[in-house]
Amino acid sequence: MVESSIMFDISWINPTGGSFNKESLVRENEILKKQVQELLTLDETGFFIELDSLLRAILKKALILCKAESSFFSLAGKDPSDLDVRISNLILEEKMEKIRSQFKVEYSRWLETESAIISIEDFILLPLVRRHRMLGVIGLKLNADAPENICEILPVLASQAAASLESAILYERMFKRLLVLSNVFILGKEIVTNINLQQLVDKFLAIASDGTDSEVACLYLFHERDEKPYLVQLQTSTGNNTFTAGPESGYSELIKLVRLEEKHRLITDLEATEFKLDECNKISGIVLRDALVMPLKPRDKLLGVIQVANKRGNFSYRPEDLDLLKILGSQVAFVIQNADLFHNLQRAYIDTLSALTSAIDAKDSYTRGHSERVTELSMKLAVEMGVDPAEVEKIKLGGILHDIGKIGIPEAVLNKPGRLNDEEFEIIKSHPDLGLHIMGKVEFLEAIVPIIRHHHERYDGKGYPGALAGVNIPMLARIVSVADTYDAMTTDRPYRKALTNEEALKEIERCSGSQFDPDAAASFVNMMRRENGQE
């Protein structure tokens, strides 16, 4: 029984009693039916993106259901016993202060039992609880007009409101973090505007070889814990910029030692050292005679190793050669560090976006991992079709976020264990526009918004939300559409079992030219059958 979970005295809520006749029973059934409808539609508050809009919507539902004469909505802060009142209707500040003061006392009692209702003064307080954590409180002052089944309504109202509030708080937290990262990411991008690390390294090596009169110049870049360099760039005066046995052979014992010791090495005769075997002949068509090898280490962090070799003329490497490398190294280190920062921010950015999609997975248990699979398939299809690498990167983000709008779709619709009716399907069809509403606010993501908004368009123009047709549908959205549909068909859903891979591929072939771009469909089918060993 609901009453067993209420340790507070709420007998005053509805003092009226009495017997029922047939007419009153019919009337009460109609009221109950209306109340149930109101409670069910409470989940639709998930459509509200801003938290304040959600709070107002929930409080409005509570007022309709309970016929309260005054009310307030409070969110739980750092100290949940302090009522942080966001919305207050017809409550004097003096009254509110009394409620706040009494709630601090009652909160410790509530923690012992997590009761469904707290009674303070002439108000009832509904704790909104998810996973044993109070997210907020709805306060209502009831009167004799309150429904007679109010004690049954209130816990259900609190449960539904808590679920919607949890989703909104998660969304707000992640979206704020996303905006902060977006601004930092854009700033980092501006710092290294028009600077390509590969091009920078080429220029650096050219200056290093010319400045030290060297025939060979090489740069090895490391991530701190990686065993091998992530970038090896070689430049020679003969143009034979290859190592004898591939890039890894360039990472010789001499380079490893300089990396380990973090001290430079100036060697005038490599033939006479312990490095003779793997150093002298490591470059195709060139025999190394001498070398200057220096760690690239600004501010006590090793970024890489610089090597120049085969000094021209009858000279050995001198201290001024080392000084030149140090100056060049400090310049290139600045951009390398900024490039690393840029890529780290990019990874953090994608992790944040992935966290947003996890919020969708938490609502729709039947599509867990769907966004990641669609992203992988879409990127592979784009490569198969010869799409420009920069466009493939857009798919990496667009695929992850293509269903972000589902964060605003009620769970009851997402997880319905049967086919959707027309009204529910219209709700589902709103998720691309909801995705546009969310992601359209993030400047960095403007380029992927067409994927989010148009991945449910059809090639024949019968899709949604824009009823676009043929080449009017953005190419990347056409690619994601094929991968999205394939994953949906090969995944168990509430209303049907998954199709086999071949069944799904035949369906894509059948819908080529109607639902799907013919080129994208054919490329996808060929790619998947080749991977499955069918070609």
Secondary structure, DSSP 8 states (H G I E B T S, - for coil): -GGGG--S--TTS--------HHHHHHHHHHHHHHHHHHHHGGGGGG--SHHHHHHHHHHHHHHHH--SEEEEEE--SSTTS-EEEEEES--HHHHHHHHHHHHHHHHHHHHH--S-EEETTEEEEEEEETTEEEEEEEEE--TTS-TTHHHHHHHHHHHHHHHHHHHHHHHHHHHHHHHHHHHHHHHHHHTTT--HHHHHHHHHHHHHHHTTEEEEEEEE--TT-SS-SEEEEEETTS---BTT-HHHHS-HHHHHHHHHT--EEES-GGGSTTHHHHTT-BTTB----EEEEEE-GGG---EEEEEEEESSS----HHHHHHHHHHHHHHHHHHHHHHHHHHHHHHHHHHHHHHHHHHHHH-GGGTTHHHHHHHHHHHHHHHTT--HHHHHHHHHHHHHTTGGGGGS-HHHHT-SS---HHHHHHHTTHHHHHHHHHTT-GGGGGGHHHHHHTT--TTS--SSS---GGGS-HHHHHHHHHHHHHHHTS-BTTB----HHHHHHHHHHTBTTTB-HHHHHHHHHHHHHHTT--
